[in-house]
Amino acid sequence: MELQVLITAFMTLFVIIDPIGLAPLFVAITQGQTARHRRAIGLRAVLIAFGILTIFGLFGDHVLTFVGISMPAFRIAGGLLLFLTALEMLFEKRTKRREEHAQHPEHQPVEDPSVFPLATPLLAGPGAITSMILLIDQANGIAGILLMLGVLVAVLLVCLAFFALSGAMERVFGATGINVVTRLMGMLLAALSVQFVADGIKDMFFLG
């Protein structure tokens, strides 16, 4: 598998999961917890998210086949979904939605928020699930699938590192810095989503 493909996969998952944008929300969700407890919560959330994304990545294609949806069609739909996510990031709607997950009393477990809202929907949300299905579908053979899962592990490890450094990052970047980075990643995601749609159209109408 070409290095460019792995880099593109990494950037796709990195932009979708958005570790930088999650860092201040992780602080809010785990407010009042000790550093050790925060690390435990972050680790559990990452492991659960890995399980969810791996299952959907490996078996999502079979589910689509069972219900009669072709992969090119799903690639186009997935690209459109990712484009909507990019628009939300550019216009700060995604941040507001995440803050609602973090702050709404009914959605914030007092003891352990690692499953909800951290693992899902913040880490393993619809965009990340769609991306894993598309990326593993593009992988060649078992080796390619394992490399894609390795890319997922790398992104989740970055998330874990940002969780560990979230308090310091919040002080360094501030709200304005986080907003700037999130919008830049939204622009990148928009371009990647257009590429997904273009690939789907090519497979459906020219290679199908």
Protein Blocks (a to p, Z undefined) as FASTA:
>chain_A
ZZklmmmmmmmmmmmnommlmmmmmmmmmgoiafklmmmmmmmmmmmmmmmmmmmmmmmm
mmmmmnopafklmmmmmmmmmmmmmmmmmnommmmmmmmmmmmmklmcfklmmlpmklpm
klmgmklmmmmmmmmmmpgcjklmmmmmmmmmmmmmmmmmmmmmmmmmmmmnommlmmmm
mmmmmmmmmmmmmmmmmmmmmmmmmmZZ
